[in-house]
Amino acid sequence: MEDRRTPFTSLHEAAGARMVSYAGFSMPIQYSGLQEEHLRVRSAVGIFDVSHMGEIRVSGPKALEAVQHLVTNDAGRLEVGHALYACICNERGGVVDDTIVYRTGASEFMLCVNAANRAKDWAWLTSHNPHPDQATMVDEGDDWAQIAIQGPRAAELVSALGGAHLADLGTYHFALDQVFAGVAGAMVARTGYTGEDGFEVYLPAQLAEPVWTALLDAGAPLGVLPIGLGARDTLRLEARFCLYGHELGDEISPLQAGLNWTIGWKKGDFMGRDALLARRGKEPHRLAGLIMQDRRIPREGMKVMAGGEEVGWITSGTHSPSMERGVAMAYLRPDLLTEGTEVQVDVRGRLAPAQVFKGPFINR
């Protein structure tokens, strides 16, 4: 089946981007090169086409109760215009997906879900909706285009096209019904996936195409570059953000992934709560960061060794353009999580030294 196209695909192709198939879409993996794009986001500003992400609207008198049942975090503490990060768990405490929950009205929410999980999430959420008659769900994934604007100069660029008031948005706050680059009906959120300051702009899909060019034109004095999926992945890894299918999965709990802070234990019952309580403190492996001590590069699936034993595995690994060395996330035995603990990564049959590292590799 032919890959789907976003509202900006023709512009990526015209710019000479290297296109790949990802989550059923034709997406740019890089433009000028991964390292240049990565470092431009760290030093100035970059724009990403993330229109392949999914959006699910939940509305009605029981919308809050439905969302509270379906996600781990406490959506009840959100005011309109505020958002939070959460997991969607199954009955075993495994992660169906991770999501950002936006409270768009007193009785309305929007969940942004991962591109690769759009169909799966829709089926899960609708089949486990505890109030189907009073919490209506609508798949709006095809209605929205989405552009991420990330980097230390992101606020300047967003202000230039959407108004100076947007620079005053707090982190995980958003503004509805905005006019952005001349397009009405936009939602502008101060969220992102790079570890830098940034925004994600949701646009009506049929009107969105000119906004990409407007961002490049307005951002030229700021050093803007279009950024592909390759740099998006290295940026999120430096920030130690989890990626579904790597650090998260149907059998991996938020507890294992270090996402305890996304669990609203005090809000009452929710999907997976009993299983998470039973798993708390008993997970055989937990997520850690690793910094390589030589020039070898860790990659997904490589074994982690200590004392001659296999003690874990790499979930994501790369050469960090910012640090100029190999970094990784890995699931390790809990007794090895102390910062500075020495382990080895099996790189094609040879053991490469690494150290456990706490926190993000790049901390803004």
C-alpha positions in Angstrom: 0.0 0.0 0.0 1.3 3.5 -0.9 2.5 5.6 2.0 0.2 8.5 3.1 1.3 12.1 2.6 1.2 14.9 5.1 0.2 18.4 4.0 3.9 19.3 3.7 5.2 16.2 1.9 5.5 17.9 -1.5 7.6 20.7 0.2 9.9 18.2 1.7 10.4 16.5 -1.6 11.0 19.8 -3.4 13.6 20.7 -0.8 15.5 17.5 -1.6 14.8 15.8 1.7 15.6 12.1 2.0 12.2 10.5 2.4 11.4 7.2 4.2 8.4 5.2 5.0 7.5 5.6 8.7 4.2 4.6 10.4 2.5 4.4 7.0 3.6 7.9 6.0 6.2 9.3 3.6 8.4 11.3 6.0 11.7 13.2 5.8 14.5 11.5 7.7 17.0 14.3 6.9 17.6 17.4 4.8 21.1 18.9 5.1 22.4 16.1 7.3 21.6 14.7 10.8 24.5 16.3 12.6 23.9 19.8 11.2 20.1 19.5 11.9 20.6 18.2 15.4 23.1 20.9 16.4 20.9 23.7 14.8 18.1 22.7 17.2 20.5 22.9 20.1 21.9 26.2 19.1 19.1 28.1 17.3 15.8 26.7 16.0 14.4 23.9 13.8 11.0 22.9 12.5 9.7 19.3 12.3 6.7 17.9 10.4 5.0 15.7 12.9 1.6 15.6 11.2 1.7 11.8 11.3 0.9 11.9 15.0 -2.7 11.0 16.0 -5.3 13.2 17.8 -8.3 11.8 19.6 -11.0 14.1 21.0 -13.0 13.0 24.1 -16.0 15.1 25.0 -19.2 15.0 26.9 -20.4 15.1 30.5 -18.3 12.1 31.5 -15.2 13.0 29.5 -13.1 13.6 32.5 -14.1 10.3 34.1 -13.3 8.4 30.9 -9.9 10.0 30.5 -9.1 9.4 34.2 -9.9 5.7 33.7 -7.8 5.4 30.5 -4.6 7.2 31.4 -2.2 6.9 34.4 -1.8 10.6 35.2 -4.3 12.8 37.0 -6.2 14.7 34.3 -8.5 16.1 37.0 -5.8 18.6 38.0 -5.8 20.2 34.6 -7.3 23.6 33.9 -8.5 24.4 30.4 -5.4 25.4 28.5 -3.1 23.0 30.4 -1.7 19.6 29.4 0.2 16.7 30.9 2.1 13.7 29.8 0.7 10.2 30.7 0.7 6.6 29.8 -2.2 4.5 28.6 -1.8 1.1 30.3 -3.3 -2.3 29.8 -4.6 -4.6 32.6 -1.1 -6.0 33.1 0.4 -2.5 33.7 2.1 -2.6 30.4 2.1 0.6 28.2 -0.3 0.6 25.3 1.1 4.0 24.4 2.3 7.3 25.9 0.3 10.4 25.2 -0.1 14.1 25.9 -3.5 15.0 27.3 -4.8 18.5 26.6 -7.8 19.9 28.4 -9.5 21.9 25.7 -12.7 22.5 27.6 -14.5 21.9 30.8 -15.8 18.6 29.4 -13.4 18.1 26.5 -9.9 16.7 26.1 -7.6 15.9 23.2 -5.1 13.1 23.4 -2.1 13.2 21.1 -0.8 9.7 20.4 2.1 8.1 18.6 2.0 7.8 14.8 2.7 4.1 14.8 -0.1 3.4 17.3 -2.9 5.5 15.9 -5.1 2.6 14.9 -4.2 0.5 17.9 -4.9 3.4 20.3 -8.2 4.2 18.7 -9.3 0.5 19.1 -8.1 0.3 22.7 -9.6 3.6 23.9 -13.0 3.1 22.3 -13.3 -0.5 23.4 -12.3 0.4 27.0 -14.3 3.7 27.3 -16.2 3.3 30.6 -18.9 5.9 29.5 -19.5 5.5 25.8 -22.9 7.2 26.0 -21.5 10.2 27.9 -17.9 10.5 26.7 -17.8 10.6 22.9 -14.6 9.8 21.1 -13.7 11.2 17.7 -10.6 10.3 15.7 -9.3 13.6 14.4 -5.9 12.4 13.2 -6.6 13.3 9.6 -8.0 16.7 10.5 -4.8 18.2 11.9 -1.4 19.0 10.7 1.3 19.5 13.3 4.6 21.3 13.2 7.1 21.2 16.1 9.2 24.4 16.5 12.1 23.6 18.8 15.3 25.3 20.0 16.5 28.3 22.1 15.1 30.7 19.5 11.7 28.9 19.1 9.8 31.5 21.1 11.1 34.3 18.8 9.9 32.4 15.7 6.5 31.5 17.2 6.0 35.1 18.3 6.8 36.4 14.8 4.0 34.4 13.2 1.5 34.0 16.1 1.9 37.0 18.4 4.1 38.0 21.3 1.6 36.6 23.8 2.6 33.0 22.8 6.1 33.5 24.3 4.3 33.9 27.7 2.8 30.4 27.6 4.1 28.2 30.4 5.6 24.7 29.7 2.7 22.3 29.0 0.3 25.2 28.5 -1.4 25.9 25.2 -3.6 28.5 23.5 -6.7 27.6 21.5 -8.3 29.3 18.5 -5.1 31.1 17.4 -4.3 32.7 14.1 -0.9 31.4 13.2 0.9 32.6 10.0 -2.5 33.7 8.8 -4.3 30.4 9.4 -7.2 30.5 11.8 -8.2 27.8 14.2 -4.6 26.8 15.3 -3.7 25.4 18.7 -0.2 26.4 20.0 1.3 24.3 22.8 4.5 24.8 24.6 5.5 21.1 24.4 8.1 19.2 22.5 10.4 16.2 22.2 13.9 17.5 22.0 14.9 18.7 25.5 14.9 22.3 24.2 12.4 25.1 24.7 9.8 24.6 22.0 6.2 24.6 20.7 4.0 22.3 18.8 1.5 24.0 16.5 -1.7 22.1 15.5 -3.2 23.4 12.3 -6.3 22.6 10.3 -4.9 20.1 7.7 -6.5 21.6 4.7 -5.1 25.1 5.4 -1.7 24.1 6.7 0.7 23.9 3.7 1.7 27.6 3.5 2.7 27.7 7.2 5.8 25.5 6.5 7.2 28.1 4.0 6.2 31.0 6.3 8.2 29.5 9.1 11.3 29.0 7.0 11.0 32.6 5.7 10.4 34.2 9.1 13.0 32.0 10.7 15.8 32.7 8.2 17.3 35.5 10.4 17.2 33.1 13.4 19.0 30.3 11.6 16.1 28.0 11.2 16.4 24.7 9.5 13.9 22.0 8.6 14.6 18.9 10.7 14.1 15.2 9.8 13.2 12.2 11.8 16.8 11.2 12.2 17.7 14.3 14.3 14.4 14.1 16.1 15.5 10.7 17.4 19.0 11.8 18.5 17.6 14.9 20.1 15.0 13.0 22.2 17.7 10.4 23.1 20.0 13.1 24.4 17.1 14.3 26.5 16.3 10.8 27.6 12.7 10.8 26.4 11.2 7.4 26.0 10.1 6.2 22.5 7.3 3.6 22.2 8.6 0.4 20.8 12.0 1.0 22.4 11.7 2.1 26.0 8.0 1.4 26.2 5.8 -1.5 25.2 2.9 -3.7 26.0 4.8 -5.7 28.6 6.9 -2.7 30.0 5.4 -0.7 32.8 5.8 3.0 33.5 7.6 1.9 36.7 10.3 0.1 34.7 10.7 3.1 32.4 11.2 5.6 35.3 7.8 7.2 34.6 6.5 6.8 38.2 5.8 10.6 38.1 3.1 10.0 35.5 1.0 7.8 37.8 -1.7 9.5 39.7 -2.0 7.0 42.5 -4.3 9.3 44.6 -6.9 9.9 41.9 -8.6 6.5 42.4 -8.9 3.5 40.1 -7.7 3.5 36.5 -6.8 0.9 33.9 -3.7 -1.1 35.1 -3.6 0.4 38.6 -3.9 -3.0 40.4 -1.2 -4.5 38.3 1.1 -1.5 38.8 0.7 -1.8 42.5 1.6 -5.4 42.4 4.6 -4.7 40.2 5.9 -1.8 42.3 9.4 -2.5 43.6 9.5 -5.9 41.9 10.5 -5.1 38.3 13.6 -7.2 37.3 15.0 -4.4 35.1 14.7 -0.7 35.1 15.7 2.0 32.6 19.1 3.7 32.9 21.3 5.9 30.9 24.7 4.8 29.7 27.7 6.8 28.5 30.3 5.0 26.5 33.9 5.3 27.7 35.5 4.7 24.2 34.5 5.6 20.7 32.3 2.6 20.0 28.6 3.3 19.4 25.8 1.4 21.3 22.8 0.3 19.3 19.4 -1.1 20.1 19.3 -4.8 21.1 23.0 -5.0 22.2 23.6 -6.9 25.4 24.8 -5.1 28.6 27.3 -7.1 30.7 28.7 -6.9 34.2 30.9 -9.3 36.0 30.8 -11.7 33.1 27.0 -11.9 33.2 24.3 -10.5 30.9 22.5 -7.8 33.0 20.4 -6.0 30.5 19.9 -4.7 27.0 20.1 -1.5 25.0 16.8 0.0 24.0 18.1 3.1 22.1 21.7 4.0 21.3 23.5 6.6 19.1 26.5 8.8 18.7 25.5 12.0 20.5 26.3 15.0 18.3 26.3 17.3 21.3 28.5 15.2 23.5 30.6 13.6 20.7 30.4 10.2 22.3 28.1 7.2 22.4 25.1 7.3 24.6 22.3 4.9 25.2 19.2 4.0 27.3 19.2 0.4 28.6 17.2 -1.8 30.9 19.5 -3.0 33.7 19.2 -5.0 36.9 18.1 -2.6 39.7 21.3 -3.1 41.7 23.3 -1.5 38.9 21.5 1.8 38.7 23.9 3.9 40.8 25.5 6.6 38.8 29.1 5.7 37.8 28.5 2.0 37.9 30.7 0.4 35.3 29.2 -2.0 32.8 30.1 -3.3 29.3 28.2 -3.2 26.1 28.6 -6.2 23.7 29.4 -4.4 20.4 29.5 -7.1 17.8 31.2 -9.6 20.1 33.6 -7.2 21.8 33.0 -5.6 25.2 33.0 -1.8 25.2 33.2 0.0 28.6 30.3 2.2 29.7 29.1 4.0 32.8 25.6 4.4 34.2 24.4 8.0 34.0 21.5 9.6 35.9 19.2 12.2 34.3 19.2 13.5 30.7 22.5 13.6 28.8 21.7 17.2 27.8 19.9 19.2 30.5 18.5 22.6 29.4 
